[in-house]
Amino acid sequence: MSEDGADPDYRFTLANERTFLAWIRTTLALLAGAVAVVRLIPDLGVPGASRVIGAALAVLGVGVAVASLLRWRRVQAAMRHGEDLPATWMPLLLGTSLAVIGVGVLVLLVVFGGAG
């Protein structure tokens, strides 16, 4: 990361780091959920369903990890240059993605009753 610009107040730097670490915890939860779904959950009446759900959670987890790193760098650079903090789509994308995955799981449970 470029070290040009003024050093921001350390409290803001630490707050930015805490936010990054919160996103990383979300990533770890998504990846753990992906492994759990694939290893512990039956296919819910549709062959391969648990693998698809697990893959979706894993892809989302990787996306959150990458986006959180990029966001941390952008926020740090903005603070160093005294600029407004950049907007983020991460909460909207994460919430929407999890809602879509959740609806898919709900449909599998209702339509197939979890048989398999």
Order of alpha helices (4+ residues) and beta strands (2+ residues): alpha-alpha-alpha
